[in-house]
Amino acid sequence: QAQLVESGGGSVQAGGSLKLSCAASGFIRCGMAWYRQAPGKERELVSNIDVSGTASSADSVKGRFTISRDNAKNWLYLQMTSLKTEDTAVYYCAACRRVNGGYNYWGQGTQVTVSS
């Protein structure tokens, strides 16, 4: 049974940093991603990373957020720096991209709140 469990969210002032973690289990190693959803907005892709470690990020977070993974331990990470108030959202870990887009498995989400 596939399971993704996020941790590391919290409240921080603008300019601060947070590191999100996602513990993965129950599925064959595959591409993973971080999404976020702010109040009143659609869920958006933040960063994704394939099995080999090739990553990409949304323009809004480039240079500030870094996605990484530890394949040996089945963990996914998102290091967030220079946080802005507009980064406030629930952040979701996702795994195993579908052929037609989207991901098969999702975590429950972790709240990140950035205050000015």
N, C-alpha and C positions, 0 to 999 in steps of 0.2 A: 504494500500500500504506500503510494507516494505521499511524502510529507515534507513541507517546507515551513520552517519556524524562524521568523525574524526576531531580532533583538537589537538593542542599541539606540532606539529612538528616545526622544526627550525634548526638553526645552533648552534653548540656547539663545544668546543675544546675537544680533547681526554682527557678522565678522568672525564668529566663532566656528568651531568644528565639531563634527560628530562622525562616528564610524558605525555603520549598520552592518549586521552580520545575519546570515541566513544559513541555518543548518538543514541540509538536504538528505533525504533518505528514501529508499523504496523504488528507485528507478535507475535505469542505465544512464551513465554519464551523458550529458547532452548540453546544448546551448542554454544559457541562463540570462536573466535580465532583472533589472530593477525598474519598476514603474512607480508612478505617484499619482495621487488624486487629491486635488485641493477642493475645498468646499465649493459646490456649485459649478465645478468644472469636470470635464471628462478625464478619464484616466489617460496618462501620457507616458510614453517610453522615456526613461531617463538615460539608461545605459544598457548595453548588452555585451555578452562575451561568449565566444564559442569554446569548444573543448580545448583547443590549442592555445587559448589565451588572447586571441585577436578580439579587440574590443572597439566599440564605438559609443559615442555619447551624443545627446541632444545638444544643439548649439547653446542653449540656455545654461548648460552646466559645464561646457568644455573649459578646461583650465582650472576648474574648481573641484570637480568630482572625479574620483578614480574608482573604476570597478576592477575587482580582482577575484580570483578563485583559488582555492586549495583543493586540487583534485584528490589528493591522498586522503584528506579529512572530509571531503564533500561539504565544503563551506564556500559561500559566496559572500563578498564584502562590498561595501560602498563607502569609501572615504570621502567625506564632504568637508570642504574648507571654504572660507570666505562666504559663509552662509548669508543669504539675504531673506528678507521677510517673505518674498514671493516663493521661497523654497518650502514654506509651510505647507504640509500635506501629509496624507497617510502614504507611506512607502510600502510597496509590495514586492516580494521576491517571486519570480516566475521561472519555470523550467520547461525545457523541451518544446521548441517552437513547432507549430503546426505548419503543414505545407501551405495552407491557405491563409497563414498569418495568425497571430495570437500565440498563446502558450497553453500547453495541456495542464500544467500544475501551478497552483498559486498558494502563497502563504496567506495568513490572516491579516497581515499588515501591521505596521508600527508607526505611531504618530511622531512626526517631527514638527516642532513649533519654534519659529524664529521670531524673536521680538526685537523691536527697534530701540 
